[in-house]
């Protein structure tokens, strides 16, 4: 084998090895790019799904204050009505009888060990 034949053989093998390495590197880069694009698309989709709806954010301050005032007025009216309903005695209730019977041992039981 002459020097020229040897040099040509070396160049052919070198070219083949470089082409194989470039092909493998291109495949790895192609896979990495595809993974990145899929991940970015997935993140965009999740961001879209998890985005806050406009109604969840702060609204118009004037409308919000008006809504809160109405809510507070209704709550105060409800609390007042409940207070009135709870303060009047129930017909046929035992409240008056129980209040009259309160005293030592008036309920019909004693506590063990009590000096009473």
TAMO-V824318 format. One line per field, one symbol per residue. ss: DSSP state (H for helix, E for strand, L for the rest). psi: psi as a letter, one per 20 degrees, with the letter a starting at -180 (. if undefined). Layout:
BEGIN
ss: ???
psi: ???
END
This chain:
BEGIN
ss: LLHHHHHHHHHHHHHHHHHHHHHHHHHHHHHHHHHHHHHHHHHHHHHHHHLLLHHHLLLLHHHHHHHHHHHHHHHHHHHHHHHHHHHLLLLLLLHHHHHHHLLLLLLLLLLLLLLL
psi: prhggggggggggggggghggggghggghgggggggggghggggghhghjqpqhiirpbphghgggghggghghgggghggggghihqqppjrjgggghhipapkiijqqppjqj.
END
